[in-house]
Amino acid sequence: MMFWFAAFGLTFFGALWIAWPFLRKDSVEMNDADGAISVFRDQLDELDRDLAAGLISEDERDAAAQEIERRTLAAARRLDAGFSLSHRAPAAAAAVAVLAGTLALGGYALFGVPGEPDQPLAARKTEVLERRASAGDVNARIALLIERTKQSPESFEDWWTLAVSYASIGDDAASVEAYRHAAELAPDEPGVQAAYAEAMVLANGNKVPTAARIIFETVMRKTADPRARYYVSLAKAQAQDFDGALQGWVALKDDSAPDAPWMPLVRRDIVNMVRFLKYDLTEYLPDATEAEIAAAGGASSAEVAVTRIAELEAQLSEDPLDYVAWIELATRLAQSGDNEKAATVLTQGAAHFAGAPFVQQKFDDAARELGMDILGAASDSGAVASPSAEDVATISALPQAEQDDLINGMVAGLAAELAENPGSPEKWIMLVRSYANLGEYEKATEAYESAKAAFAGNAEVLDMLAAGVADAIGE
């Protein structure tokens, strides 16, 4: 009942406000044109005062006066009676008030929900997040899960789902924390404990911390969990127990189905470890493919590798911004058994692309593919290092030649990213303009043509590209 009293009160005052212009007492008002003429007269008087005070010259006064007279004549042509008289209209006011009130109350009675309780802002935000989550928005799903874990901190399902969601977007640090809560709520579940330890490894740059190794070894005493077995062997390799690591991976391979999802990773690490130890791969992988034998430094690829290594070194001396060539050179060196030089080449190549995250990630992936993470502390001096925030902050203080090298690396990294994923018009515009700023107009034109080819048929994007690069390439 109180609601309807409030609704009627608000409706009454709203209708009164709308009808008020019709209830004002009779008044006489000056028309706009007549008022304008009065203003123009005042302006002429002001000009005379300025002239007398010496603030303006005679010519300036005459010019301004002519403009004012022109406006005065224009206003005079619009004059009518000069004044207007407004009257009260109670009947019109009543009609407007009744109409406004009827529409407001009737509309709410038809379409509103008077009995619905007030919905707090938090509930409305939750409703929006739920809609986004149901449409596949992972970030919205994570936001919902965070709220659920606050409300129900003892819910294993919520912590577990939150951890998996964080892992799906690559936020390993947040994933570890969520897995920790889930593991505390399920201390006797080996699969949960192994997942928590794996998240710790991933958040630690694929290095197995002591706490994670302890968890994996505890899990192995309870069950033959393949994840625990794999990471215990990786921990042995990183502790320089290379033969122990190799034996562990071979045992895991022998106990697993050929199509097990972890088999490609296990076979890759067996190949890399055999290469490090200079063993015969066929003793550990009797069914090794030709590609695996070559990756392990098989003799059949030695002559080809020597020739190709020389070609790549010559190519990179002329064009050090070909990241694919750097990675291939490191791969060839590793396959020939020169693991230390392979790690050095990856580091040297990555240094040319400081500030280019996409290319840095490619070097990191190559290091893992070549087993550089297997060597752990033994290869830290040769590991691929991405530039830190402090490195980036000091770029502006470098000599001009070094700044140029860094900028060229960033542009090359952007070009490499677009070659693999050409779906960003904004990045194409950035690339074209970057080439133009470096004076490489031919490359700028080529990039623009590549962008147009990538978005052929999309008139809106093509117009956006044309507008974004017009001044850079002179179109």
Backbone torsions as a table, in degrees:
resi	resn	phi	psi	omega
1	MET	NA	-42.9	179.7
2	MET	-58.4	-35.1	179.2
3	PHE	-60.3	-45.6	-176.7
4	TRP	-69.2	-34.4	173.8
5	PHE	-60.0	-44.8	179.2
6	ALA	-64.7	-40.2	-179.3
7	ALA	-64.2	-44.3	178.6
8	PHE	-63.7	-40.0	179.4
9	GLY	-61.9	-47.3	179.8
10	LEU	-64.0	-40.0	179.4
11	THR	-63.3	-42.4	-179.4
12	PHE	-60.3	-48.8	-178.2
13	PHE	-68.0	-34.1	176.6
14	GLY	-65.8	-44.0	179.1
15	ALA	-65.3	-38.8	178.1
16	LEU	-62.7	-40.1	179.7
17	TRP	-64.4	-40.5	179.5
18	ILE	-67.0	-37.3	-176.2
19	ALA	-85.2	-9.6	-173.2
20	TRP	-55.1	-41.5	179.9
21	PRO	-55.4	-26.9	-179.1
22	PHE	-82.9	-10.3	-175.4
23	LEU	-105.9	-3.8	179.2
24	ARG	-65.3	150.8	-178.8
25	LYS	-68.3	163.0	-179.3
26	ASP	-56.7	140.0	-180.0
27	SER	-147.7	153.7	176.4
28	VAL	-109.7	128.8	-176.6
29	GLU	-125.6	144.2	176.7
30	MET	-78.3	137.2	177.6
31	ASN	-70.8	157.7	-177.6
32	ASP	-59.3	-43.7	-175.9
33	ALA	-64.0	-42.7	-179.2
34	ASP	-66.6	-39.1	177.3
35	GLY	-63.2	-37.5	-179.8
36	ALA	-64.5	-39.0	179.9
37	ILE	-62.7	-39.9	177.8
38	SER	-61.0	-40.0	178.5
39	VAL	-64.9	-41.4	-179.4
40	PHE	-63.5	-37.5	178.2
41	ARG	-62.9	-41.7	178.0
42	ASP	-62.8	-36.2	179.9
43	GLN	-66.9	-37.2	176.7
44	LEU	-64.4	-41.8	177.7
45	ASP	-62.2	-38.0	179.4
46	GLU	-65.2	-39.6	177.5
47	LEU	-60.5	-42.2	179.7
48	ASP	-62.7	-39.4	179.3
49	ARG	-66.4	-39.6	179.2
50	ASP	-65.6	-37.7	179.0
51	LEU	-65.5	-42.8	-179.1
52	ALA	-65.6	-32.0	-179.5
53	ALA	-83.0	-4.9	179.8
54	GLY	79.7	14.8	-179.5
55	LEU	-78.9	-25.2	177.6
56	ILE	-134.2	160.8	179.1
57	SER	-86.8	170.1	178.1
58	GLU	-61.4	-41.8	-178.8
59	ASP	-65.3	-41.1	179.4
60	GLU	-65.2	-38.3	178.9
61	ARG	-63.9	-44.1	-178.9
62	ASP	-64.9	-41.9	-178.7
63	ALA	-63.3	-44.1	179.7
64	ALA	-66.9	-38.6	-179.9
65	ALA	-63.9	-39.2	178.4
66	GLN	-62.1	-41.8	179.8
67	GLU	-65.4	-39.6	179.4
68	ILE	-66.4	-40.1	178.8
69	GLU	-64.0	-37.0	178.9
70	ARG	-63.5	-41.9	179.4
71	ARG	-69.3	-34.8	178.8
72	THR	-63.1	-43.4	179.3
73	LEU	-63.2	-40.5	179.3
74	ALA	-63.6	-38.6	178.5
75	ALA	-69.8	-36.2	-179.3
76	ALA	-63.3	-33.5	-179.5
77	ARG	-68.1	-18.7	179.9
78	ARG	-94.8	-1.2	-177.3
79	LEU	-67.5	140.2	169.2
80	ASP	-118.1	-119.0	-178.0
81	ALA	-75.9	-12.5	178.1
82	GLY	92.0	-34.2	179.9
83	PHE	-133.5	156.8	177.6
84	SER	-129.0	149.3	-177.7
85	LEU	-116.6	122.2	178.3
86	SER	-104.1	141.3	-177.8
87	HIS	-116.4	156.6	171.8
88	ARG	-65.6	150.1	176.1
89	ALA	-139.0	74.9	-177.0
90	PRO	-59.2	-36.9	-178.8
91	ALA	-64.9	-43.6	178.5
92	ALA	-65.1	-38.9	178.6
93	ALA	-61.7	-43.4	-179.7
94	ALA	-64.4	-41.7	-179.8
95	ALA	-63.3	-43.5	-180.0
96	VAL	-64.8	-42.6	-179.1
97	ALA	-63.4	-45.1	-179.8
98	VAL	-63.8	-41.8	-179.3
99	LEU	-63.4	-45.8	-179.5
100	ALA	-63.0	-44.3	179.8
101	GLY	-64.6	-41.0	-179.7
102	THR	-64.1	-43.9	180.0
103	LEU	-64.1	-42.3	-178.2
104	ALA	-65.1	-54.1	-177.0
105	LEU	-70.8	-40.0	-180.0
106	GLY	-66.5	-41.2	178.8
107	GLY	-62.7	-40.4	179.9
108	TYR	-70.0	-37.4	179.4
109	ALA	-63.0	-34.8	-177.9
110	LEU	-80.0	-45.0	-170.1
111	PHE	-111.4	-14.0	-178.9
112	GLY	-83.8	175.2	177.7
113	VAL	-127.1	84.0	-174.8
114	PRO	-59.9	-31.6	-176.8
115	GLY	-83.8	-5.3	-178.3
116	GLU	-73.8	128.7	179.2
117	PRO	-69.9	160.3	177.8
118	ASP	-58.6	138.8	179.8
119	GLN	-103.8	118.0	-178.9
120	PRO	-62.4	159.2	180.0
121	LEU	-59.2	-38.9	-178.8
122	ALA	-61.4	-39.0	179.7
123	ALA	-66.5	-38.0	179.0
124	ARG	-66.7	-38.7	177.0
125	LYS	-64.0	-40.0	178.9
126	THR	-62.1	-40.7	178.9
127	GLU	-61.3	-42.0	178.5
128	VAL	-63.7	-45.0	179.9
129	LEU	-62.4	-38.3	179.7
130	GLU	-64.5	-39.4	177.5
131	ARG	-63.9	-43.3	179.8
132	ARG	-65.9	-40.5	-179.4
133	ALA	-64.4	-40.6	179.2
134	SER	-66.2	-22.0	177.6
135	ALA	-87.7	1.5	176.3
136	GLY	101.2	10.7	179.5
137	ASP	-79.1	108.6	-177.1
138	VAL	-65.7	-39.9	-179.5
139	ASN	-62.6	-38.5	176.6
140	ALA	-66.0	-38.8	178.4
141	ARG	-63.7	-40.5	178.7
142	ILE	-64.5	-42.6	179.1
143	ALA	-60.4	-40.3	177.6
144	LEU	-64.6	-42.0	-178.2
145	LEU	-66.5	-36.5	177.6
146	ILE	-60.7	-43.9	178.4
147	GLU	-63.9	-38.9	-179.8
148	ARG	-65.7	-40.3	-179.9
149	THR	-67.8	-28.6	175.2
150	LYS	-68.9	-38.8	-178.2
151	GLN	-78.3	-33.6	-178.4
152	SER	-131.8	74.5	-176.5
153	PRO	-66.2	-10.7	179.4
154	GLU	-98.3	10.0	-178.7
155	SER	-87.8	107.0	178.5
156	PHE	-61.2	-43.3	-176.2
157	GLU	-59.3	-41.7	-179.0
158	ASP	-66.7	-43.9	179.1
159	TRP	-65.2	-40.4	-179.1
160	TRP	-65.0	-46.7	179.6
161	THR	-64.0	-37.9	177.5
162	LEU	-62.9	-43.9	179.4
163	ALA	-61.3	-45.2	179.5
164	VAL	-63.8	-37.9	179.7
165	SER	-66.0	-43.4	176.3
166	TYR	-60.8	-42.6	-179.7
167	ALA	-62.9	-34.4	-177.6
168	SER	-67.5	-24.4	178.5
169	ILE	-102.5	7.4	175.0
170	GLY	81.1	13.3	177.9
171	ASP	-89.3	80.8	-172.9
172	ASP	-66.8	-37.8	-178.4
173	ALA	-62.2	-47.3	178.7
174	ALA	-66.9	-34.0	178.9
175	SER	-62.7	-41.2	179.2
176	VAL	-58.5	-46.1	-177.8
177	GLU	-62.7	-41.9	179.7
178	ALA	-67.8	-41.9	177.1
179	TYR	-61.8	-34.7	179.5
180	ARG	-60.4	-45.2	178.6
181	HIS	-63.0	-42.0	179.7
182	ALA	-63.9	-40.5	-179.4
183	ALA	-66.7	-35.0	177.6
184	GLU	-67.0	-30.7	179.7
185	LEU	-84.0	-13.7	178.9
186	ALA	-135.7	65.2	-174.2
187	PRO	-67.0	-17.9	-177.1
188	ASP	-102.5	10.2	-179.9
189	GLU	-100.3	105.4	-177.5
190	PRO	-59.1	-38.2	-179.5
191	GLY	-63.7	-39.2	178.5
192	VAL	-67.6	-43.4	179.9
193	GLN	-63.7	-40.6	179.2
194	ALA	-65.9	-38.5	178.4
195	ALA	-64.1	-40.4	177.9
196	TYR	-62.3	-45.7	-179.9
197	ALA	-65.2	-38.1	178.1
198	GLU	-63.9	-40.0	177.7
199	ALA	-61.8	-36.9	176.7
200	MET	-62.1	-40.3	179.3
201	VAL	-64.5	-47.5	-177.9
202	LEU	-63.5	-39.4	179.1
203	ALA	-70.8	-16.3	-178.9
204	ASN	-101.2	24.6	177.8
205	GLY	69.3	33.1	179.5
206	ASN	67.8	17.2	171.5
207	LYS	-97.3	135.2	-175.5
208	VAL	-85.6	108.5	177.6
209	PRO	-71.1	161.6	-176.6
210	THR	-58.6	-42.6	-179.0
211	ALA	-60.9	-40.6	179.8
212	ALA	-67.0	-40.3	179.7
213	ARG	-62.3	-41.6	178.6
214	ILE	-60.0	-43.0	179.4
215	ILE	-63.6	-45.3	-179.8
216	PHE	-61.0	-43.3	-179.5
217	GLU	-66.3	-35.3	176.2
218	THR	-65.0	-42.0	178.2
219	VAL	-62.8	-39.8	-178.3
220	MET	-65.2	-26.9	177.7
221	ARG	-73.3	-18.5	-179.4
222	LYS	-99.9	-32.6	-174.2
223	THR	-155.9	159.0	179.2
224	ALA	-88.1	53.6	-178.2
225	ASP	-63.6	120.2	-176.9
226	PRO	-63.2	-32.1	179.4
227	ARG	-64.9	-44.6	179.1
228	ALA	-63.9	-41.9	-179.5
229	ARG	-64.1	-40.2	-179.5
230	TYR	-64.2	-47.0	-174.5
231	TYR	-74.4	-28.4	173.7
232	VAL	-64.5	-40.2	176.4
233	SER	-65.5	-39.1	177.4
234	LEU	-63.5	-39.9	178.0
235	ALA	-62.6	-39.0	176.9
236	LYS	-62.5	-42.8	179.7
237	ALA	-62.5	-42.5	-178.8
238	GLN	-71.0	-18.9	173.4
239	ALA	-92.7	9.4	177.1
240	GLN	70.6	20.3	169.1
241	ASP	-91.4	72.7	-170.8
242	PHE	-67.5	-41.9	179.8
243	ASP	-66.4	-38.6	177.6
244	GLY	-63.4	-39.9	178.1
245	ALA	-64.1	-44.5	-179.3
246	LEU	-62.2	-44.3	179.5
247	GLN	-62.1	-39.2	179.2
248	GLY	-64.5	-43.3	179.9
249	TRP	-68.3	-38.8	178.7
250	VAL	-64.1	-41.2	178.4
251	ALA	-63.5	-40.4	178.0
252	LEU	-65.0	-39.0	177.9
253	LYS	-64.1	-42.6	-178.9
254	ASP	-67.0	-30.0	-177.7
255	ASP	-89.3	-3.0	-175.0
256	SER	-108.3	153.2	174.2
257	ALA	-68.6	147.4	-177.9
258	PRO	-57.9	-28.3	-178.4
259	ASP	-100.6	16.7	177.6
260	ALA	-62.1	141.5	-174.0
261	PRO	-62.2	-22.9	-179.5
262	TRP	-90.2	-4.3	-175.3
263	MET	-63.2	-41.7	178.2
264	PRO	-57.9	-39.1	179.8
265	LEU	-68.1	-42.7	-179.5
266	VAL	-64.9	-45.2	179.7
267	ARG	-63.5	-39.3	178.9
268	ARG	-60.1	-43.6	-177.1
269	ASP	-73.2	-31.0	173.9
270	ILE	-63.0	-45.2	178.7
271	VAL	-59.4	-47.0	-178.4
272	ASN	-65.1	-40.3	-179.6
273	MET	-67.9	-40.1	175.3
274	VAL	-60.0	-39.7	178.5
275	ARG	-64.2	-43.5	179.2
276	PHE	-60.4	-42.9	-175.0
277	LEU	-86.2	-6.8	179.7
278	LYS	59.2	44.4	175.9
279	TYR	-96.0	174.0	176.2
280	ASP	-88.8	117.3	-174.6
281	LEU	-61.0	-35.2	-174.3
282	THR	-66.1	-17.1	176.4
283	GLU	-73.0	-24.7	-177.3
284	TYR	-107.7	-28.0	175.7
285	LEU	-129.7	83.0	-178.5
286	PRO	-59.2	-26.8	-179.1
287	ASP	-97.7	23.7	-177.4
288	ALA	-59.5	138.1	177.7
289	THR	-80.2	167.7	177.7
290	GLU	-61.5	-37.4	179.1
291	ALA	-65.0	-39.8	178.7
292	GLU	-68.0	-39.0	177.7
293	ILE	-63.1	-41.7	178.2
294	ALA	-65.2	-40.4	179.7
295	ALA	-65.6	-27.6	179.0
296	ALA	-85.0	4.8	178.8
297	GLY	84.5	32.9	-179.4
298	GLY	-60.0	148.6	-176.3
299	ALA	-61.4	-27.8	-176.6
300	SER	-64.2	-20.7	-177.4
301	SER	-103.7	1.3	-172.0
302	ALA	-62.6	-49.2	-176.4
303	GLU	-65.8	-42.5	178.6
304	VAL	-62.6	-39.9	-178.0
305	ALA	-63.3	-43.1	-178.7
306	VAL	-60.6	-45.5	-179.5
307	THR	-65.4	-44.3	-177.8
308	ARG	-68.0	-37.2	178.1
309	ILE	-60.0	-43.3	178.8
310	ALA	-63.2	-40.3	179.8
311	GLU	-64.4	-43.7	-178.6
312	LEU	-66.6	-40.5	178.7
313	GLU	-62.0	-41.1	177.8
314	ALA	-66.4	-40.0	179.7
315	GLN	-63.5	-42.8	-177.5
316	LEU	-74.5	-23.9	175.7
317	SER	-67.4	-26.7	178.0
318	GLU	-91.7	-36.1	-178.3
319	ASP	-134.8	87.0	-177.4
320	PRO	-76.6	2.4	-178.3
321	LEU	-102.1	23.8	175.0
322	ASP	-102.0	92.1	-173.9
323	TYR	-66.6	-29.7	178.3
324	VAL	-62.8	-39.8	179.1
325	ALA	-66.4	-38.6	177.7
326	TRP	-60.6	-45.1	-177.8
327	ILE	-67.8	-39.5	177.7
328	GLU	-64.4	-40.9	179.2
329	LEU	-61.5	-44.3	178.2
330	ALA	-61.9	-40.2	179.4
331	THR	-64.0	-44.5	179.2
332	ARG	-62.7	-41.6	179.7
333	LEU	-64.4	-42.1	178.6
334	ALA	-63.5	-41.1	180.0
335	GLN	-66.3	-27.2	177.9
336	SER	-83.9	-1.8	177.3
337	GLY	98.5	-2.2	-178.7
338	ASP	-94.4	74.4	-175.3
339	ASN	-67.6	-37.2	-178.7
340	GLU	-64.0	-44.8	179.0
341	LYS	-68.2	-33.5	178.0
342	ALA	-61.3	-43.8	178.4
343	ALA	-64.6	-38.8	178.9
344	THR	-64.3	-41.0	179.4
345	VAL	-63.3	-40.4	177.9
346	LEU	-62.0	-41.7	179.6
347	THR	-65.8	-44.2	179.0
348	GLN	-62.8	-43.0	-179.6
349	GLY	-64.6	-43.8	-179.6
350	ALA	-62.7	-32.1	-178.7
351	ALA	-63.1	-24.5	178.7
352	HIS	-76.5	-9.9	-175.2
353	PHE	-123.0	35.9	176.1
354	ALA	-59.7	133.0	-179.1
355	GLY	85.2	6.1	177.7
356	ALA	-115.7	84.9	-172.8
357	PRO	-56.8	-37.2	-177.9
358	PHE	-60.6	-46.4	-178.6
359	VAL	-71.9	-37.7	176.6
360	GLN	-57.3	-40.4	179.0
361	GLN	-64.0	-36.6	177.4
362	LYS	-62.1	-41.9	177.9
363	PHE	-65.9	-40.5	177.8
364	ASP	-62.0	-42.7	178.7
365	ASP	-63.1	-41.1	179.2
366	ALA	-63.9	-39.3	178.4
367	ALA	-60.9	-41.4	178.4
368	ARG	-68.6	-40.3	179.6
369	GLU	-62.4	-32.8	-179.9
370	LEU	-87.3	1.7	175.9
371	GLY	79.4	19.4	179.6
372	MET	-64.3	-26.3	177.4
373	ASP	-72.9	-21.7	179.0
374	ILE	-65.3	-36.0	-176.3
375	LEU	-74.1	-17.1	175.7
376	GLY	56.2	-130.4	-175.0
377	ALA	-62.6	-25.8	-178.9
378	ALA	-64.8	-23.6	-177.1
379	SER	-115.7	12.0	-177.5
380	ASP	-58.9	-32.0	179.9
381	SER	-68.5	-20.6	-179.4
382	GLY	-111.1	8.3	-178.2
383	ALA	-71.5	154.6	178.5
384	VAL	-74.1	126.7	-177.2
385	ALA	-115.7	125.1	175.4
386	SER	-82.4	150.9	-179.1
387	PRO	-67.2	138.3	178.6
388	SER	-82.3	171.0	177.6
389	ALA	-61.7	-34.9	179.1
390	GLU	-66.8	-37.8	177.7
391	ASP	-61.4	-44.9	-178.7
392	VAL	-64.0	-37.4	-177.0
393	ALA	-67.3	-24.1	-177.4
394	THR	-95.8	4.6	-178.7
395	ILE	-59.0	-41.8	-176.3
396	SER	-64.8	-18.8	-179.2
397	ALA	-90.7	-2.8	-178.3
398	LEU	-76.6	158.1	172.6
399	PRO	-57.8	155.3	-174.0
400	GLN	-57.8	-39.6	-177.8
401	ALA	-62.6	-40.2	179.5
402	GLU	-71.1	-36.9	176.0
403	GLN	-61.0	-41.7	179.2
404	ASP	-61.0	-42.0	179.6
405	ASP	-61.8	-42.3	179.9
406	LEU	-64.8	-43.2	-179.9
407	ILE	-63.9	-42.7	178.0
408	ASN	-60.9	-38.2	178.4
409	GLY	-65.7	-39.4	178.2
410	MET	-63.3	-43.0	-179.5
411	VAL	-65.9	-42.0	178.4
412	ALA	-63.3	-37.6	177.3
413	GLY	-64.0	-40.3	178.0
414	LEU	-64.7	-40.9	178.2
415	ALA	-63.0	-41.0	179.5
416	ALA	-65.0	-40.5	179.3
417	GLU	-63.2	-42.4	-178.6
418	LEU	-71.7	-28.9	177.0
419	ALA	-64.8	-32.4	-179.8
420	GLU	-89.6	-35.0	-178.9
421	ASN	-136.9	88.8	-172.2
422	PRO	-85.4	22.8	-170.1
423	GLY	-88.0	11.6	-177.6
424	SER	-117.7	105.5	178.3
425	PRO	-60.6	-37.7	-178.8
426	GLU	-61.5	-39.5	-180.0
427	LYS	-70.9	-32.7	175.5
428	TRP	-64.4	-42.1	177.7
429	ILE	-61.8	-42.3	178.9
430	MET	-61.6	-41.1	-179.3
431	LEU	-65.2	-45.7	179.8
432	VAL	-60.8	-46.7	-178.1
433	ARG	-67.3	-33.7	177.9
434	SER	-65.3	-45.7	177.2
435	TYR	-59.7	-42.4	-179.6
436	ALA	-63.2	-40.9	179.1
437	ASN	-65.3	-28.1	177.2
438	LEU	-84.0	-1.8	-179.4
439	GLY	82.1	8.9	-179.1
440	GLU	-96.6	73.9	-172.6
441	TYR	-70.0	-29.4	178.7
442	GLU	-66.4	-43.2	177.5
443	LYS	-67.0	-34.6	177.8
444	ALA	-61.9	-43.9	179.5
445	THR	-65.2	-42.5	178.8
446	GLU	-61.6	-41.6	179.3
447	ALA	-64.1	-39.8	178.6
448	TYR	-63.4	-41.6	178.4
449	GLU	-64.6	-38.9	177.8
450	SER	-64.4	-39.8	178.8
451	ALA	-63.4	-44.2	179.5
452	LYS	-62.6	-37.7	179.0
453	ALA	-67.3	-36.4	-178.8
454	ALA	-67.3	-29.2	-176.6
455	PHE	-116.3	25.8	179.1
456	ALA	-57.7	131.5	-179.6
457	GLY	94.6	-11.3	178.3
458	ASN	-103.7	89.9	-173.4
459	ALA	-60.4	-37.7	-177.8
460	GLU	-63.1	-45.2	179.9
461	VAL	-69.3	-38.5	179.1
462	LEU	-62.1	-39.8	176.6
463	ASP	-64.6	-39.6	178.9
464	MET	-63.1	-43.1	177.8
465	LEU	-62.6	-45.5	-178.7
466	ALA	-60.7	-42.9	-179.6
467	ALA	-68.0	-34.1	-175.3
468	GLY	-76.2	-25.4	-174.4
469	VAL	-116.9	4.3	-173.4
470	ALA	-56.7	-48.9	-177.3
471	ASP	-74.1	-21.5	-177.3
472	ALA	-76.1	-34.9	-177.6
473	ILE	-112.7	8.3	173.8
474	GLY	77.0	26.9	178.0
475	GLU	-98.5	NA	NA
